[in-house]
């Protein structure tokens, strides 16, 4: 399939641009309609597949002190899964691998498909030619918006070269060819919005423990291509960076990274469970004037070790600015919504206004709380 499409693209590039655009639109339509969309209003989050990248004969990136990516990410994946099982016993957790074995990228996605998982989390550690590169980033399947995103996808996709008969299995896809990524770049899952939501939560958690935030990104990863559920690929840090590699080599730091991913999972599950929950008869019979839980949702747009002047001109014209102090750091938020849906709408508007890293927080009794805690308080108030 990919080899034929690659040839078609070479020919189409030399043809009329209108014809090329028409072909591209048709291709996107075919790809999109071949996936069954994730419908958050139909399901809760009950099944998750955790994928530790690489393994066996594929060590992944080789970092400082000869540490191997496959070992680092397996440990993190197992800790994340154990934490989910402990707190959410009704959630079915599966690993693509729980030992040091080699598994093809297709097989990893197929496992999630067979399970009919609600979320796929692929965990990796990054590498770069420069030892200065550091920080965390989380990807969803989508268009390459920078050369760096493309190079990261190429490095992770190179695992297919270790698989037997990979040319046939991946239908001519060449992980080293930019043209192959033209096709991957056109594949936009119907679940992309949910994938990006989970990715943002992961990055917010990493930022909360002082990790450098390289952002939420989109790129063409083969391990994500055939997953029809929301899926993210997490790069937990650069093991080729001396400081970061040695950070990840310590078990207590891998525990901290695992906790961040687990917390993000909890927030995402709470969000999906809430919007997928059908109204009960009791809810339908309740008067519109429901009791106020006291929880408020705000959108954090800035933080500073020193107090800032809450001047609307400095906050892109917004006047509903609030300040909270957390551990000697001043946090600045916009909005004060009583329900999550309105807060998500405000967050989207703020990101369009230029606050690209704006994220949701909960406020209860004057203190900052997580979104999952906020939803828990709201749920109790309804009982």
N, C-alpha and C positions, 0 to 999 in steps of 0.2 A: 504493500500500500504506500509506504513512505517513499520508496524508490520511484514509483510511478508518479507520485505527486511532486517530488523534487524535479523530475524531468518536465512535468507540466508547467511548473513555476518558471523554469528556465525559458521555456518557449513563450509563456505569457508575458514575461518581462519585456520581450521584444515586440509585443503586439499592441494594439490600441489600448490605451489606459482604461477606457470605459469597459472593454471586454474583460480586462484584468480585474477591475473592481467588481464586476458582475459575478465573475467566477469566485472571487473571495467571499462575497456575500452568500452565495449558494453553499460554499464549503462550510462557512460558519453555521449556516442553518442546518446542514446535514449533521455536523458534529454536535450541535446543541440538542437537536431532537433525538439523538441517539442515546442521550443520558436521561435517566429518570431523575427529576428534580427533587432536591430536599425540600420538604414543606414543613416549616417549623410549626404551623398551625395544626399539623396532623399528627406529629410525633413529639415525644419528649426525648431527652437524651438518656438512653438506657444501655447503649453498647459502644465501647470505644476500643480501637485497635492502636496499640503503641508500638511504633517501629523504631528499633535501634539500628541506625544506619550501618552499612558495610557488614563485616563479619567473616570468619573463616579465612580463606585465602585472600580476601580483600581487606587489608588493614585500614583502608581509608587514608586520611592524612597522617603523616608522621611528624610529630612535633618535637619540642625540646626534650632532652634526655631520652630520646627515642620512644616517647610515649606514642601509642597508637589510638587513632580516633575510635576504632571499633570497640576498644575496652572502656574508654571513657563514657561513650554514649550508651553502652549496654548497662552499665551501672546506674546511670541516670534514669534510663527507661524503666528498669526494674523497681527503683525507688518510687517513681511516679505512680506506677501501677499498684504497688503495695499501698500507697497512701490513698488512692482512689478506692481500692477494695475495702480498706479499713473504715473510711468515712461514708462511702456509698455502697453498702453491701448489695443493694439491688441492681447496681450497674455491672454489667458483664464486661470484664477486662480480658483482652487477649493480646499477646505479644507476637510480632512476626518472627522474632527469635528471642529465646531466653537463655541461650548458650552461645558459644563462639562458633557459629556455623555460617556458611555462605548461602545466601538466598537471593535469587534473581529479583530485579525490580518488579517484573510482571507478577511474580508469585506473591510479593508483599501486598500489592493492590488487590489481587484476586482473593486473598484471605479476608480482607476487609469487605469485599463484595459478597462473598459467600456468607459471612456473618451478618450481612445487612447492617453494618455498623452505622452509628449516628455521627461518629467523629473519627478521623484518622490523624494521629500525631506522629510525625517522623522526626527523630532527634539526631542531630549531627554536631560535629565540631569543625570549625572552618580552618582554612589554610590560605596563605597568601605569599607571594614572592617577597614582599616587604615584611621584615620582622616588626615594623612599626604598626601594622594593621591590628586593630583590637576592637572588641565590643561584640554585642549580640544583635542578631537580626532574625526576623521571622518572615517566611515566605508563604504566599498562596500561589496557586497556579494561575498564570496570566501572562500579560505582555511584558517583555523585557523593557524596562524604562531606562536602563543604563547599561553600558558595556560591562560594568562590574557585576550586575545581576546575571548577565549572560555567561560570564566566566564562571561564576559560582555554580550555575546550572550545569555547565559543561563538565566541571570537575566532579560533581555528584553523579552525573549520568554516565561517566566513564566506567562505572562498575559493570555495565553490560558487556564490556569487552572481555570480562572474565567468564562470561556465560557461554556454554556450548551452543553452537549454531545461532549466535545472536543475530546474524544478518537476517535469517528467516523469522526468528521469533519476534523481532522488532520491525519487521517488514521494511528493511533497508534504512532504518534510521541510523544516522552517523552522528555520534555525540560530539565529534570535532568539527562538524560542518555547520556554518551559520545558516545555510539554506534549510536544513532540517528544522531549525528553530523558527523559521517563518511559519511553518505549519503549527508547531506547538503554540506559538504566540497567538494564533487565531482561536485556539480552544479556550473558551470562557465558560466555566462550569456555571450551571444555574445556581449552585450553592456558593458562588464566589463571595457574596456579601457576608454570609455566615463565616466563611473561612477568614475573611479579613477582620471580622469582629473578634474571633478567637485569637488571631495573630496580634491584634492591638492589645488584648488583655495580657498576653504573654509578655510583650515588650514593656507594658506598664509595670508589671510585676518585677521584671529584671531591673528597671529603672529605680524601683522603690528600694532595692538593696545596694544601689550605687554602681550598677553595671552600666557601661557606656551603651547608649541606645543608638544603633545604626539604622533603626526604623523598620517599618512594615513594608515589604516589597512584593513584587510579583515577578515570576520567572517560570520557565518551562522545565519542570522536573518530571522525568518519566515516572517516578514512583507515585506522583500525584495525578498523572494524566488519566488513568483508568479508574480512579476513585470517584464515585458519583456523590459521595457524602462530603460535607465540609472537611477540608484537609489542610494541614499546615506543615511546613518543614522548618524546624527550629535550628538555627546555628547558635550553639551555646557559648561560643567564644573561639578565638584563634589559638590553636595549640602550637602554631608556629611562632607566636609571640612569646618571648621568654617569660615575662611576668604572668601573662594570661594562661600560658601552658602550665606553669607550675601552680597557678591558682586551681586549675581544673584537675591537677594531679592529686589534690588533697581531698580525702573523703568528706570532710566537713563542708567543703565548698561545693562538691557535687550534690550534697544533701540540700544546701541552700538553693542551688539551681533547680533541683527537683521540686522543692517546696514552691518556688515561683510558678513552675509549670502546673503543679497541682492546684495552686490557688487560682490561676487563670482558668483552669478546667472548671473549678467550682463556680466561679462567676459566670462563665459561659453556660454551664448546665442550668444554673438558676434562671438565666435570661431565657434560654430555650424552653425550659419547663414551664415558665410563666406564660409565655406567649402561645404555647401549644395546649395549655390546660383548657378543656371545655368548661363552659359555665355550668355549675350545678343548679338544680331546681331551687335550692335554698338561695343561691346567689341571685337568681332571676327574680325571686320574690322579695329580695331586700329593697328597702327604699333607696332612692338615688342618693340621699344624704347619708353616705356611709361614714362610719366613725373615722376620724383622722388618726392615723397611726403615729403621727409625729415625725415620721421619716421624710426627709427631703433629698432630692437628687440635684446635684450641681455639676457644672462642667469646669474642671480645673484648667486654666489657661496659662498660669505663670507661677513661679515660685522664686523666692529670693531670701538670702540671709539677712537682708535689711528690709525695713518697711518701705513700700512703694506708695506714692501718692495715687489715690484711686480717682484719677482724672479720666473721664470718658474719652478724651482725645488720645490718651495713651492706651486705651482698650478698644480701639477701632469703633468708637462711637457708642459702645454699650454702657448703660448707666447702672444696671443691676449687678454691681460688683460687690463681692464680699471677701473679707479677709479672715483666714483662720491660721492659727499658729500651731505647728506640729514639730516637736523636738527642735525648737529654736529656729525653725525655718518658716517663713511666711508664705502661705499658699493663697492664691487669688483665683476666685471662682466667679462664674457668671450664671445667673439663673437660680431658681429655688423651687423646683418642680415637685409636686406631690406624687407624681406617678412616673414610672420608668419610660414609658412611651414618649411622653412630652420631652423628657430629658434627652433621649436619643435623637429626637428631631432637632433640638437645640444644638446638640453636639455636632450634628451634620452641618447645620447652618454656620457654626463657628469655624469648622474646618474649611468650609467654602470661603469664609472671610479671611483665611490666612493662618488660623490657629491649627496647623497640621497635626500637632501632637496633643490636641485637646482630648481629655479623657474624663469619664464619669466617676464621681465619688458619691458616697452616701453621707448624710449628716443626720445624727440622732442625738438629741439632748446636748447640742452644741459641739459634739465630737465627730471627727471623721471616722467613717466605718466603710467596710467593703460593700460592694453591690450585693453580694450573696447574703451578708448580714442584714442589709437593709430590706431585702426581699423577705428574709425570714421573719423580721419584726412585723412587716406588713401582713404576712400570712397569719401570724399569731393574733394580730388585732382583728382579723376577720372571723376568728373562731368564737 
